[in-house]
Amino acid sequence: MKMKRSRPLKADLHLHTAEDPLDRVRHTAKELISKAADENFDVISITNHHQMTFNHDLLSYARERGILLIPGVEMTIQRRHVLVLNPPPHRMCSDFLSLSKLCRQETLIVAPHPYFPGIYSLNGYLLKHLNLFDALEYCHFYSSMINFNQRALEVCQSFGFPLVGNSDAHFLSQLGTTYSLIYAEKNLESIFAAIRRNKVEVVTRPLKPLEMGSIANRFLRMKLRGKKNRLQKLRSSGSRIAALG
């Protein structure tokens, strides 16, 4: 007879690694998995921008360390970021109509940092397309004085929507600042069903002002490195095309 779990699953479903094509993250997928194992996580999802970082090697590497690795991706939908966990193979979306075609029991769609400032947060698009989402995210980047998660919390309370805690970690030190406790068996079907039934608890703490400032500074420098790298690639590509011409 299969025994039920005596404790919830510790999970973070929004994480980035060096394989991300958009952000210049320093740690690799395996380094992240090892760190998550050290922090006693049961479930994680690597959600790099525009592409999945998931294969048999990573799945086995995570399993050997007691972690269930869920395939995921952070898609850009009409310039807004959306987390899609366990999407159908080779399916990327760019608008909300195509995103609606991914809605299925085997796929979980989460609104990340939905009301944070910036063009990549959903903001007004969230309520317009709320029926497409399974849960909203409570993001780690906040302090006792500044908290852009508050509006997401209000939406969840008003509409009875699930709220999941994620770190959106671009640096290993961010892992564990905010996460979810999911009351489910350790398999994808049970985890997604538990989140949809709101059987999830957000564990979080506000960042200290210096901690928040340090993360913001590192994040900005990372973005600048990424932009510089993309410009160099474009120039290199342009030079090759000119040479061929």
C-alpha positions as CSV (number, residue, x, y, z in Angstrom):
1,M,0.0,0.0,0.0
2,K,1.3,3.5,-1.0
3,M,1.9,5.7,2.1
4,K,0.8,9.3,2.0
5,R,3.4,12.0,2.6
6,S,3.7,13.2,6.1
7,R,5.0,16.7,5.1
8,P,4.3,19.1,2.2
9,L,6.7,19.5,-0.7
10,K,9.1,22.4,-0.6
11,A,9.0,23.9,-4.1
12,D,10.2,26.9,-6.2
13,L,8.7,27.0,-9.7
14,H,10.4,30.1,-11.1
15,L,14.2,29.8,-11.5
16,H,16.8,30.9,-14.0
17,T,20.2,29.5,-15.0
18,A,23.2,30.1,-17.2
19,E,21.4,28.4,-20.1
20,D,19.0,31.3,-20.2
21,P,19.3,33.0,-23.7
22,L,18.2,36.4,-22.3
23,D,19.8,36.9,-18.9
24,R,23.5,36.5,-18.1
25,V,23.0,34.2,-15.1
26,R,26.3,32.7,-13.8
27,H,25.2,29.4,-12.3
28,T,24.4,26.4,-14.4
29,A,21.3,24.2,-14.2
30,K,23.3,21.5,-12.3
31,E,24.7,24.0,-9.9
32,L,21.1,25.2,-9.2
33,I,19.9,21.7,-8.7
34,S,22.8,21.0,-6.2
35,K,22.0,24.2,-4.3
36,A,18.3,23.3,-4.2
37,A,19.2,19.9,-2.8
38,D,21.3,21.5,-0.1
39,E,18.3,23.7,0.8
40,N,16.1,20.6,1.1
41,F,13.8,21.4,-1.9
42,D,11.6,18.6,-3.2
43,V,10.4,20.2,-6.4
44,I,11.9,22.9,-8.7
45,S,11.3,24.2,-12.2
46,I,13.9,25.9,-14.4
47,T,12.0,28.5,-16.3
48,N,14.5,30.2,-18.6
49,H,13.2,32.8,-21.1
50,H,11.9,31.5,-24.4
51,Q,13.4,28.0,-24.1
52,M,13.2,25.0,-21.9
53,T,16.2,23.8,-20.0
54,F,15.2,20.2,-19.5
55,N,16.5,16.9,-20.6
56,H,17.1,13.3,-19.4
57,D,20.5,14.1,-18.0
58,L,19.1,17.0,-15.8
59,L,16.1,15.0,-14.8
60,S,18.3,12.1,-13.6
61,Y,20.7,14.5,-11.9
62,A,17.8,16.1,-10.0
63,R,16.2,12.7,-9.1
64,E,19.5,11.4,-7.7
65,R,19.5,14.4,-5.3
66,G,15.9,13.8,-4.3
67,I,14.4,16.6,-6.4
68,L,11.5,16.4,-8.9
69,L,12.5,18.6,-11.9
70,I,9.4,20.0,-13.7
71,P,9.9,21.2,-17.3
72,G,9.1,24.9,-17.6
73,V,9.7,28.1,-19.6
74,E,9.1,31.8,-19.1
75,M,7.3,32.8,-22.3
76,T,6.8,36.4,-23.5
77,I,3.2,36.9,-24.4
78,Q,2.5,40.3,-26.1
79,R,5.7,41.6,-24.3
80,R,4.5,40.2,-20.9
81,H,6.1,37.3,-19.0
82,V,4.1,34.2,-18.3
83,L,5.3,30.9,-16.7
84,V,4.3,27.7,-18.4
85,L,5.1,24.5,-16.6
86,N,5.2,21.3,-18.5
87,P,4.1,22.8,-21.8
88,P,3.4,20.6,-24.9
89,P,6.7,19.9,-26.8
90,H,7.9,22.5,-29.2
91,R,5.1,24.9,-28.4
92,M,6.0,28.6,-27.9
93,C,3.4,31.3,-27.8
94,S,3.5,35.1,-28.5
95,D,-0.1,36.1,-27.9
96,F,-2.9,35.3,-25.5
97,L,-4.9,33.4,-28.1
98,S,-2.1,30.9,-28.7
99,L,-1.5,30.7,-24.9
100,S,-5.2,29.7,-24.5
101,K,-4.5,26.6,-26.6
102,L,-1.9,25.4,-24.0
103,C,-4.6,25.2,-21.3
104,R,-4.8,21.6,-20.3
105,Q,-4.6,19.5,-17.1
106,E,-1.0,18.5,-17.7
107,T,0.1,22.1,-18.0
108,L,0.2,24.8,-15.3
109,I,0.1,28.5,-16.3
110,V,1.3,31.0,-13.7
111,A,1.3,34.8,-13.7
112,P,4.8,35.8,-12.4
113,H,5.3,39.0,-10.5
114,P,2.0,40.2,-12.1
115,Y,1.9,43.8,-10.7
116,F,5.5,44.6,-10.4
117,P,6.6,47.8,-12.3
118,G,8.0,47.3,-15.8
119,I,6.8,46.4,-19.2
120,Y,7.2,42.6,-18.7
121,S,4.7,42.3,-15.9
122,L,1.1,41.5,-16.8
123,N,-0.5,44.3,-14.9
124,G,-3.9,45.2,-16.6
125,Y,-3.6,42.1,-18.9
126,L,-4.0,39.8,-15.9
127,L,-7.7,40.5,-15.2
128,K,-8.5,40.5,-18.9
129,H,-7.1,37.0,-19.3
130,L,-7.5,35.6,-15.8
131,N,-9.3,32.5,-17.1
132,L,-6.0,31.4,-18.7
133,F,-4.1,31.2,-15.5
134,D,-4.0,28.5,-12.8
135,A,-2.2,30.6,-10.1
136,L,-0.5,33.9,-9.4
137,E,3.0,34.3,-8.1
138,Y,4.2,35.9,-4.8
139,C,7.7,37.0,-5.8
140,H,10.6,37.2,-3.3
141,F,11.7,40.8,-4.3
142,Y,10.0,43.0,-1.7
143,S,10.6,44.6,1.7
144,S,8.5,45.6,4.7
145,M,8.1,49.1,3.1
146,I,7.9,48.2,-0.6
147,N,5.8,45.2,-1.7
148,F,4.4,45.0,-5.2
149,N,2.9,41.6,-4.4
150,Q,0.1,43.2,-2.5
151,R,-2.2,43.6,-5.5
152,A,-1.7,40.0,-6.5
153,L,-2.6,38.9,-3.0
154,E,-5.8,41.0,-3.2
155,V,-6.7,39.5,-6.6
156,C,-6.3,36.0,-5.2
157,Q,-8.4,36.8,-2.2
158,S,-11.1,38.4,-4.4
159,F,-11.3,35.6,-7.0
160,G,-10.3,32.6,-4.8
161,F,-7.2,32.1,-6.9
162,P,-4.2,30.1,-5.8
163,L,-1.0,31.9,-4.8
164,V,2.4,30.3,-5.2
165,G,5.6,31.5,-3.7
166,N,8.6,31.7,-6.0
167,S,12.1,33.3,-5.9
168,D,12.5,34.1,-9.6
169,A,16.2,33.5,-8.7
170,H,18.9,34.8,-11.0
171,F,21.5,34.4,-8.2
172,L,21.9,31.3,-6.0
173,S,21.6,33.5,-2.8
174,Q,18.0,34.2,-3.7
175,L,16.9,30.6,-3.5
176,G,14.9,30.0,-0.3
177,T,13.8,33.6,0.3
178,T,10.3,32.8,-0.9
179,Y,8.9,29.4,-1.8
180,S,5.8,27.2,-1.7
181,L,4.8,24.3,0.5
182,I,2.6,22.1,-1.6
183,Y,0.3,19.5,0.0
184,A,0.6,16.8,-2.7
185,E,2.3,13.6,-3.6
186,K,5.7,14.0,-5.4
187,N,4.5,13.7,-9.0
188,L,3.5,16.3,-11.5
189,E,-0.2,15.4,-11.7
190,S,-0.7,15.5,-7.9
191,I,1.3,18.8,-7.6
192,F,-0.7,20.6,-10.3
193,A,-4.0,19.4,-8.9
194,A,-3.0,20.5,-5.4
195,I,-2.1,24.0,-6.6
196,R,-5.4,24.3,-8.5
197,R,-7.2,23.3,-5.3
198,N,-5.2,25.9,-3.4
199,K,-3.5,23.3,-1.3
200,V,-0.4,25.4,-1.2
201,E,1.2,27.7,1.4
202,V,3.6,30.6,0.7
203,V,6.6,30.8,2.9
204,T,8.3,34.2,2.6
205,R,10.1,36.9,4.4
206,P,10.7,40.6,3.4
207,L,14.2,41.5,2.3
208,K,16.2,43.9,4.3
209,P,16.9,47.3,2.6
210,L,20.6,46.5,2.0
211,E,19.7,43.0,0.8
212,M,17.1,44.4,-1.6
213,G,19.5,47.1,-2.9
214,S,22.3,44.5,-3.4
215,I,20.0,42.3,-5.5
216,A,18.8,45.2,-7.5
217,N,22.3,46.3,-8.2
218,R,23.5,42.8,-9.2
219,F,20.4,42.3,-11.4
220,L,21.0,45.6,-13.2
221,R,24.6,44.7,-13.9
222,M,23.5,41.3,-15.2
223,K,21.0,42.9,-17.5
224,L,23.7,45.2,-18.9
225,R,26.0,42.3,-19.5
226,G,23.3,40.5,-21.3
227,K,22.5,43.5,-23.5
228,K,26.2,44.0,-24.3
229,N,26.5,40.3,-25.2
230,R,23.5,40.4,-27.5
231,L,24.8,43.5,-29.3
232,Q,28.2,41.8,-29.8
233,K,26.4,38.8,-31.4
234,L,24.4,41.1,-33.7
235,R,27.5,42.9,-34.8
236,S,29.3,39.6,-35.4
237,S,26.4,38.3,-37.3
238,G,26.2,41.5,-39.4
239,S,29.9,41.3,-40.2
240,R,29.6,37.7,-41.4
241,I,26.6,38.6,-43.7
242,A,28.6,41.6,-45.1
243,A,31.6,39.3,-45.8
244,L,29.3,36.8,-47.6
245,G,27.8,39.7,-49.6
